[in-house]
Structures are given as C-alpha cells and as structure tokens.
Amino acid sequence: MSPRRLAQAAALLFVLLAPACAGSPLGRRLYEYEEEIYLAVDGTATVNVNASVPSLVALRGADLPVDPQARLDRDQVRAFFSGPGATVTRVSLSRRDGRRFVHVSIEVDDIRRLSKVPPFAWSSYRLDRRDDALEFRQVVGAAAGRSVGDVGWSGDEAVRFRVHVPSEIPFHNSRSGVERGNILRWDQPLAERAEGAPLEMEFQMQPESILYSTLLLFGGTIVAAGLAFAIAIWLLVRRGRRADVIERTVDGS
C-alpha cells in the first residue's frame, strides 16, 4: 500500500473516531483547534482539521454560526476548506462543552502550495532538499482576530499542530519530542494563537519513507527465502538423480 493510501486510511479512521474522542472526558478536552498533517516524502499530504466552530471564526475568519443551536451546513464547511490543489474528502460534525465541532479531511497535492487555500493562508510551508535529507518548515502567523463573544472558553484552551513524518527524523524543534509512529507535535495556548504569536515548526526527514524501506526489506527477505527454497529443491532433485544413477550402476553390474 502506498504512503498516500495509508494516509487516506488514517484520515478515515480519524474522522470516524474524532466525534467519539471529542465527547469523552478523557479525550481532547482542551484543544479547540487541531491541524494534523500526514506527510509523504514527495510533498503530497492528507490534512485533518478538528476544530470548534468558534475557533474557526476567531482564528480563521470562517463565516459560520457560533450559536451551537444554529444549523451548520456541511457544504459550507466543505467549501471553506476547498481550494487549489486541496480536495475535501470528508466532513463530520460533533458537539462538546456546549460548542459545535467540525472534523475535516483534505487531500493535498503539494504541501508547499497549501497556503493558497484560505483556511491555511496563515501558514507558510516549505519542503526542501538539504544534502541527504528533506527539510520541512511551517511558520504559523497572524490569526483573523475576530471576536466570537462568550462561547464558554475558560482560558486554558489550546491549539495543536501535528505532523506524521513518513521517514526517520534526524532533527526537529518539537518540545514534545518524537511520539509514537514518528509523530511530531507543537502546542500553543489559544489566547496566544488568537493574538498571532508566531509558531515555527521545523524538522528534517530522510528522503526514503519507512514504508518503502520496510517493503524493500520484506521483498528482499521473500526473494532470499524463495531462492533458498529453490536451491533446496534443486539439491534434493540432484541427489535423487545421483542416487538413481548409482542404483542403475549397481544393478547393471
């Protein structure tokens, strides 16, 4: 399975599980906005956004109703996240803490062009070759700064950015370190993000994906095992033929 297909499968799992996690007391209680990138070494990506409607209005200037009782149009959400080189594949909705949440999955042709899509225009994205590694850099700048009134925020909410890196990571600037499955995470208080405090995310990765290396190793193992099996069969057949020749020689004598 290709890295893109694996990312799509992970995105589907994310969308299916996000509403359940959002409603759990052990789930994502404090994160009002999450941006999650499943990156491939060729620059393609699947981007998931899990965010409250008030955070999308305040941070990204979305024209969505913050009233949790108001009707939320999925097509409007889909249109908001669509743009050049970005195709929305799924939209789901949920509620928690008296707020509406949206869960969106987007297929991106080139992560370096994602800033052309309005919801991601606050970021610049780079993916460059540096010697024997690929260097990724995302800088998140100013937010929309729209007021949403009293939506129930207590002041300890946060935003989160995560990248699922497809290969080995020789360098990164995440304070959380490398989490399970080559995940890097950067957190920021919601208040700081609303004020536009810059957030810089950097890491280097090997240009060959772990999946490719694993498949190559697995394929090599299968080929080696097949050759060993073929040689064993050939030796058995050869021994059988030699035994037949010896037997005929003895019988003829």
C-alpha positions in Angstrom: 0.0 0.0 0.0 1.4 3.4 -1.0 2.1 6.2 1.7 -0.8 8.2 0.2 -3.2 5.2 0.6 -2.0 4.7 4.2 -2.6 8.4 4.9 -6.1 8.1 3.4 -6.9 5.1 5.7 -5.6 7.0 8.7 -7.7 10.0 7.8 -10.8 7.9 7.6 -10.0 6.4 11.0 -9.5 9.9 12.3 -12.9 11.2 11.0 -14.7 8.1 12.4 -13.1 8.3 15.9 -12.9 12.1 16.3 -16.5 12.6 17.4 -16.3 9.9 20.0 -13.0 11.2 21.3 -14.3 14.8 21.4 -17.2 13.7 23.7 -15.1 11.7 26.1 -13.9 13.2 29.4 -10.6 11.5 28.6 -10.5 12.8 25.0 -9.3 16.1 23.5 -10.9 18.4 26.1 -8.7 21.4 25.9 -7.8 21.5 22.2 -10.1 23.9 20.3 -8.2 23.8 17.0 -6.1 20.9 15.7 -4.3 20.7 12.4 -2.8 17.3 11.6 -0.7 16.5 8.6 0.1 13.1 7.2 3.1 14.0 5.0 4.6 11.9 2.2 8.2 12.4 1.0 7.0 13.6 -2.4 5.1 16.5 -0.8 1.6 15.1 -1.1 -0.3 15.0 2.2 -3.6 14.4 3.9 -4.5 17.2 6.3 -7.1 16.8 9.0 -8.6 19.7 10.9 -10.5 19.1 14.1 -11.8 22.4 15.5 -14.6 24.1 17.3 -16.7 26.5 15.1 -15.9 29.5 17.4 -12.1 28.8 16.9 -12.6 28.7 13.1 -14.4 32.0 13.3 -11.9 33.7 15.7 -8.7 32.3 14.2 -9.5 31.8 10.5 -12.4 34.2 9.9 -14.8 31.5 8.9 -18.3 32.7 8.2 -20.0 30.1 10.4 -22.6 30.4 13.1 -21.1 30.2 16.6 -24.5 29.5 18.2 -24.5 25.8 19.0 -28.2 25.6 18.2 -27.9 27.1 14.8 -27.9 24.9 11.7 -24.4 24.1 10.5 -24.2 23.5 6.7 -21.6 20.8 5.8 -21.4 22.1 2.2 -20.4 25.5 3.6 -17.7 23.8 5.7 -16.6 21.8 2.7 -16.4 25.0 0.5 -14.4 26.8 3.2 -11.7 24.2 3.2 -11.6 23.7 -0.6 -9.0 25.4 -2.8 -6.3 25.0 -5.4 -4.7 21.6 -5.0 -6.8 20.7 -2.0 -9.8 18.4 -2.2 -12.1 17.9 0.8 -12.8 14.2 1.1 -14.9 14.1 4.3 -16.7 16.4 6.7 -18.3 15.3 10.0 -19.8 17.2 12.9 -19.9 16.8 16.7 -20.6 18.7 19.9 -18.8 19.1 23.2 -18.6 21.6 26.0 -21.6 23.4 24.5 -19.9 24.0 21.2 -20.1 22.6 17.7 -17.0 21.0 16.2 -16.1 20.1 12.7 -13.8 17.3 11.5 -12.5 17.8 8.0 -10.1 15.7 5.9 -8.4 17.2 2.9 -6.2 15.6 0.2 -3.3 18.0 -0.7 -1.4 17.7 -4.0 1.6 19.7 -2.7 2.1 20.8 0.9 4.2 23.7 -0.3 1.1 25.2 -2.0 -1.3 24.7 0.9 -1.1 28.4 1.9 -3.1 29.2 -1.2 -6.2 27.6 0.4 -7.8 30.3 2.7 -8.0 28.4 6.0 -4.3 27.6 5.8 -3.2 31.0 4.5 -1.9 32.0 7.9 1.0 29.5 7.4 3.9 29.2 5.0 5.1 25.7 4.1 8.5 24.7 2.8 9.8 21.3 1.9 13.4 21.5 0.5 16.2 19.1 -0.1 19.2 19.7 2.2 22.2 17.5 1.5 20.9 14.0 2.2 17.7 15.0 4.0 14.4 16.7 3.3 13.7 19.8 5.4 10.2 20.8 6.4 9.3 24.2 7.8 5.9 25.6 8.7 5.5 29.1 10.2 2.1 30.0 11.5 1.5 33.7 11.5 -1.3 36.1 12.4 -4.8 34.9 13.1 -8.0 36.5 11.8 -8.7 38.1 15.2 -12.5 38.0 15.0 -14.5 38.3 18.2 -16.9 35.5 19.0 -18.2 36.7 22.3 -18.8 34.3 25.2 -18.7 30.8 23.8 -17.8 29.1 27.1 -14.0 29.3 26.9 -12.4 29.1 30.3 -8.9 30.4 29.3 -7.0 27.1 29.4 -7.8 26.0 25.8 -5.1 25.3 23.4 -4.4 24.7 19.7 -2.3 21.8 18.4 -0.3 21.1 15.2 0.9 17.6 14.5 2.8 16.1 11.6 3.0 12.3 10.9 6.5 12.0 9.4 7.0 9.2 6.9 10.7 8.5 7.5 13.5 8.8 10.0 13.8 12.2 11.7 17.4 13.3 12.3 16.4 16.8 13.5 13.3 18.6 14.9 12.4 21.5 17.1 9.3 20.0 18.8 9.4 20.3 22.6 7.3 17.2 22.9 9.9 15.0 21.1 9.1 12.2 18.7 5.9 10.5 19.7 4.7 7.0 18.7 4.7 6.4 15.0 7.0 9.3 14.1 4.6 12.0 15.2 5.8 15.5 16.0 3.6 17.9 18.0 3.6 21.6 18.7 1.1 23.2 21.1 0.2 26.8 21.7 -2.4 28.4 24.1 -5.5 29.5 22.2 -5.1 33.1 23.5 -1.6 33.3 22.1 -2.7 31.9 18.8 -5.6 34.4 18.7 -3.1 37.2 19.3 -0.9 36.0 16.4 2.1 34.9 18.4 4.3 33.1 15.7 4.8 29.4 15.8 7.6 27.8 13.9 7.8 24.1 13.2 10.9 22.5 11.7 12.2 19.0 11.1 14.4 17.0 8.8 13.5 13.6 7.4 15.1 11.0 5.3 14.1 11.1 1.6 13.1 7.5 1.7 9.9 6.5 3.5 9.9 4.0 6.3 7.1 2.1 4.4 9.3 1.9 1.3 12.3 0.7 3.3 10.1 -1.9 5.1 8.6 -3.1 1.9 12.0 -3.3 0.3 13.4 -5.3 3.2 10.3 -7.5 3.2 10.6 -8.1 -0.5 14.3 -8.9 -0.2 13.5 -11.4 2.5 10.9 -13.0 0.4 13.2 -13.2 -2.6 16.0 -14.6 -0.5 13.7 -17.2 1.1 12.4 -18.1 -2.4 16.0 -18.6 -3.7 16.9 -20.7 -0.7 13.8 -22.8 -1.2 14.6 -23.2 -4.9 18.2 -24.2 -4.2 17.0 -26.7 -1.6 14.6 -28.3 -4.1 17.3 -28.3 -6.8 19.7 -30.1 -4.4 17.1 -32.7 -3.5 16.4 -33.4 -7.1 20.1 -33.6 -7.9 20.6 -36.0 -5.1 17.7 -38.1 -6.3 19.1 -38.3 -9.8 22.5 -39.2 -8.4 21.0 -41.9 -6.3 19.2 -43.2 -9.4 22.4 -43.3 -11.4 24.3 -45.2 -8.6 21.4 -47.7 -8.3 21.3 -48.4 -12.0 25.1 -48.8 -12.0 24.9 -51.3 -9.1 22.0 -53.2 -10.8 23.9 -53.3 -14.1 27.0 -54.7 -12.5 
